[in-house]
């Protein structure tokens, strides 16, 4: 990581750690929702694909 960026994050962590905690939490929730949506679409696609070939 860039030394300036790590210094900046260090300063934020020293004064306002809640900002970093919230930012990381939001990133985790966002990535989990994207993964979950992708898995759900894949499952729905397989279900539709199977039902089409059953007839």
C-alpha positions in Angstrom: 0.0 0.0 0.0 1.1 3.6 -0.7 2.8 5.1 2.5 0.6 8.2 2.2 -2.5 6.1 2.2 -1.5 4.1 5.2 -0.5 7.3 7.0 -3.9 8.8 6.2 -5.7 5.7 7.4 -3.6 5.7 10.5 -4.6 9.3 11.3 -8.3 8.5 10.7 -8.0 5.4 12.9 -6.5 7.5 15.7 -9.2 10.1 15.7 -12.3 8.5 14.2 -12.1 4.7 14.1 -15.9 4.4 13.7 -15.5 5.8 10.1 -13.2 2.9 9.1 -15.3 0.3 10.9 -18.4 1.6 9.1 -16.7 1.8 5.7 -15.3 -1.8 6.0 -18.7 -3.0 7.2 -20.5 -1.4 4.3 -18.0 -3.0 1.9 -18.5 -6.4 3.4 -22.3 -6.1 3.3 -22.2 -4.9 -0.3 -19.9 -7.7 -1.5 -22.0 -10.3 0.3 -25.2 -9.0 -1.2 -23.6 -9.0 -4.7 -22.4 -12.6 -4.2 -25.8 -13.7 -2.9 -27.7 -12.1 -5.8 -25.4 -13.8 -8.2 -25.9 -17.2 -6.6 -29.7 -16.7 -6.5 -29.8 -15.7 -10.2 -27.7 -18.8 -11.1 -30.1 -21.0 -9.1 -33.2 -19.5 -10.8 -31.6 -19.9 -14.2 -30.9 -23.6 -13.6 -34.5 -24.1 -12.3 -36.0 -22.5 -15.4 -33.6 -24.4 -17.7 -34.6 -27.7 -16.1 -38.3 -27.0 -16.2 -38.1 -26.1 -19.9 -36.6 -29.5 -20.7 -39.0 -31.5 -18.6 -41.9 -31.0 -21.0 
